Amino acid sequence: MVNLAWRGPARRSQSGFTLFEALLAILLLGTCLIPASYALRDALHGPADNAAAARNLDCVTNLMETVLASPYSMLYGLATSDGASAYPIPNETGCPARQVKIQLYGNAVTKVIGPGGTSPYLLYVSVSLADPADGNPYTLSTLVAR
């Protein structure tokens, strides 16, 4: 016959959590929810910043395309040894101030390649935002050959 008096180790009730489990769950939720709330806040404020950055990049890109569409003789006439150019910058609505630098690139006599040269065959063209307080100046640079 089976002895029914001894039933083995006492079984724990499966109907709830222990205090340790509840505290651990609260700690983990708090650890995950705080960074998630910061990420959500930043995501809500981010689109305005991204729109301004995209607009600034578009303005610099459009000006660079305009400069590169100019005849080489005009660019060569505006080139200087220090990069300070008198290129006429069109006034576009919604665009911040931009600057164009056109330099002679390379030295025809010594065959040295680099900005500030005297060679009439290669120009260094750079377009960027004029105000460094705007954050990223979005500098675009290229070499233009005759």
C-alpha positions as CSV (number, residue, x, y, z in Angstrom):
1,M,0.0,0.0,0.0
2,V,1.2,3.5,-0.7
3,N,1.9,5.9,2.1
4,L,0.0,9.1,1.4
5,A,1.2,10.9,4.5
6,W,4.5,12.0,2.9
7,R,4.0,14.0,-0.2
8,G,7.6,15.0,-1.0
9,P,9.0,18.5,-1.0
10,A,6.4,21.3,-0.7
11,R,5.4,22.7,-4.0
12,R,5.4,26.4,-4.5
13,S,2.2,28.0,-5.7
14,Q,2.4,28.9,-9.4
15,S,-0.2,31.7,-9.2
16,G,2.1,34.8,-8.8
17,F,5.5,36.4,-8.7
18,T,7.9,36.5,-5.8
19,L,9.1,39.9,-4.6
20,F,12.6,39.3,-6.2
21,E,11.0,38.6,-9.6
22,A,8.8,41.7,-9.4
23,L,11.8,44.0,-8.4
24,L,13.9,42.5,-11.1
25,A,11.2,43.1,-13.7
26,I,10.8,46.7,-12.6
27,L,14.6,47.3,-12.7
28,L,14.8,45.9,-16.3
29,L,11.8,47.8,-17.5
30,G,13.2,51.1,-16.1
31,T,16.6,50.4,-17.6
32,C,15.1,49.9,-21.0
33,L,12.3,52.5,-21.0
34,I,14.5,55.5,-20.1
35,P,16.8,55.2,-23.2
36,A,13.8,54.3,-25.3
37,S,12.0,57.5,-24.2
38,Y,15.1,59.6,-25.0
39,A,15.3,57.9,-28.5
40,L,11.7,58.7,-29.1
41,R,12.1,62.3,-28.1
42,D,15.2,62.7,-30.3
43,A,13.3,61.1,-33.2
44,L,10.5,63.6,-32.9
45,H,12.9,66.6,-32.9
46,G,15.2,65.2,-35.6
47,P,13.2,65.8,-38.8
48,A,13.5,69.6,-38.5
49,D,17.3,69.4,-38.2
50,N,17.4,66.9,-41.1
51,A,15.3,69.2,-43.3
52,A,17.6,72.1,-42.7
53,A,20.7,70.0,-43.4
54,A,19.2,68.7,-46.6
55,R,18.3,72.2,-47.7
56,N,21.8,73.5,-47.0
57,L,23.4,70.6,-48.9
58,D,21.0,71.2,-51.9
59,C,22.0,74.9,-51.9
60,V,25.7,74.1,-52.0
61,T,25.2,71.4,-54.6
62,N,23.1,73.7,-56.9
63,L,25.8,76.4,-56.7
64,M,28.6,73.9,-57.5
65,E,26.7,72.7,-60.5
66,T,26.2,76.3,-61.6
67,V,29.9,77.1,-61.2
68,L,31.0,74.0,-63.1
69,A,28.6,74.9,-65.9
70,S,30.5,78.2,-66.4
71,P,33.0,78.5,-69.2
72,Y,36.6,77.7,-68.3
73,S,37.8,81.1,-69.4
74,M,35.4,82.8,-66.9
75,L,36.6,80.5,-64.1
76,Y,40.2,81.1,-65.0
77,G,39.7,84.9,-65.0
78,L,38.2,84.7,-61.4
79,A,40.9,82.3,-60.1
80,T,43.3,83.7,-57.5
81,S,46.3,82.3,-55.7
82,D,44.7,82.5,-52.3
83,G,41.3,81.1,-53.2
84,A,39.3,84.3,-52.6
85,S,37.1,84.4,-55.6
86,A,34.8,87.1,-57.0
87,Y,32.4,84.6,-58.5
88,P,28.9,86.1,-58.6
89,I,26.7,84.0,-56.3
90,P,23.0,84.0,-57.2
91,N,20.6,84.8,-54.4
92,E,18.3,81.8,-53.9
93,T,15.5,82.0,-51.4
94,G,15.9,79.7,-48.5
95,C,19.6,79.3,-49.0
96,P,22.2,80.5,-46.5
97,A,25.2,82.5,-47.5
98,R,27.7,80.5,-49.6
99,Q,31.2,81.0,-50.8
100,V,33.1,80.0,-53.9
101,K,36.9,79.5,-54.0
102,I,38.7,79.2,-57.3
103,Q,42.4,78.7,-57.2
104,L,45.1,77.9,-59.8
105,Y,46.2,74.4,-59.2
106,G,49.7,73.2,-60.0
107,N,52.9,75.0,-61.1
108,A,53.7,74.9,-64.8
109,V,57.4,75.7,-64.3
110,T,58.4,73.3,-61.5
111,K,55.7,70.7,-62.3
112,V,54.5,70.8,-58.6
113,I,50.9,69.9,-58.2
114,G,48.9,71.7,-55.5
115,P,46.8,74.7,-54.7
116,G,48.3,78.2,-55.1
117,G,50.1,77.4,-58.3
118,T,50.5,79.2,-61.6
119,S,49.4,76.6,-64.1
120,P,46.7,77.8,-66.5
121,Y,45.5,74.2,-67.1
122,L,44.0,73.2,-63.9
123,L,41.7,74.9,-61.4
124,Y,40.7,74.0,-57.9
125,V,37.0,74.9,-57.3
126,S,35.4,74.7,-53.9
127,V,31.9,75.7,-52.7
128,S,30.8,75.7,-49.1
129,L,28.5,77.5,-46.7
130,A,30.0,80.9,-45.7
131,D,29.0,80.9,-42.0
132,P,30.9,78.2,-39.9
133,A,28.2,78.6,-37.2
134,D,25.7,76.8,-39.5
135,G,27.4,73.5,-38.4
136,N,28.6,71.4,-41.3
137,P,29.9,73.7,-44.1
138,Y,29.1,71.0,-46.7
139,T,32.3,71.7,-48.7
140,L,32.3,70.4,-52.2
141,S,35.6,70.5,-54.1
142,T,36.7,69.4,-57.5
143,L,39.4,70.1,-60.1
144,V,38.5,71.7,-63.4
145,A,40.7,71.1,-66.5
146,R,40.8,73.3,-69.6
